[in-house]
């Protein structure tokens, strides 16, 4: 794929990375606490009369949070969702960390037997995927997704929640 990118028209080059995603949230302060408490994100501030907040995430990108009454991923929907890369040895501990904060998670599963993933939602209902490209120790023994020849299907509605173990509460 690298060669395919290099073979493209030079006028299409210039993007050097991913900078940020801005997403709707029900409560900007809660979003800042969620990402800093669980993932170690660094809050960078609130703007626009406190209706927008931003954090710097591990992995060198930004998450922005815009106060909005709607726009989150549907309760039973898989799309849109946001995929976050995670090191293979950190996937299980991060799942346990999310659970310890009262955040429902699906179990770790695979699509192609060489990677591993799991879904969770933020307090507003936005859907996230923790994704390990390769190297997960049990990728040959974990559940295979239904659309990929297996039996496992995420219960997306079960990932919704109204309260979590918010350190500020």
URCOR-V700588 format. One record per helix or strand of 2 or more residues. SS is the DSSP state (H for helix, E for strand). FROM is the first residue (numbers start at 1). TO is the last residue. If there is no record, write none. Layout:
[[SS,FROM,TO] [SS,FROM,TO]]
This chain:
[[H,2,6] [H,10,12] [E,20,25] [H,28,39] [E,42,47] [E,52,57] [E,61,67] [E,81,85] [H,88,100] [E,109,110] [E,116,121] [E,127,132] [E,143,145] [H,146,148] [H,156,159]]
